[in-house]
Amino acid sequence: MAELKQINFTIVPDDGGRGERTYANFCAISQTPFDCTLTFCEVLPLSEEEIRSLNATSPGTDTVVRAPVRARVVVPFQVLPNLVAALQEQLRNVGSTPGPGPVH
């Protein structure tokens, strides 16, 4: 029987040169017993007319604003620790990079 050898490899994204990106400035997170779903949305500012309309119909109450879904990503729980670690590393890099930094 042939001896099995360990092969080390790195996985990198291959977007086929598209370079296409999807903008999202809000993420809703939900879960099932098996995975976590990240729903990325684009929240747009309300117009003056929309604000007036909301104030007229329900002043002083909580209002639901619908945001268009731009992407939905399902992540198995076994991948989640690596995703969280990678995001934390990105945040550390942003904090240590000179320049304008994150917008608050």
Buried (B, 14 or more C-beta within 10 A) or exposed (E): EEEEEEEEEEEEEEEEEEEEEEEBEEEEEEEEEEBBEBBBBBEEEEEEEEEEEBEEEEEEEEEEEEBEEBEEEBBEEEEEEEEEEEEEEEEEEEEEEEEEEEEE
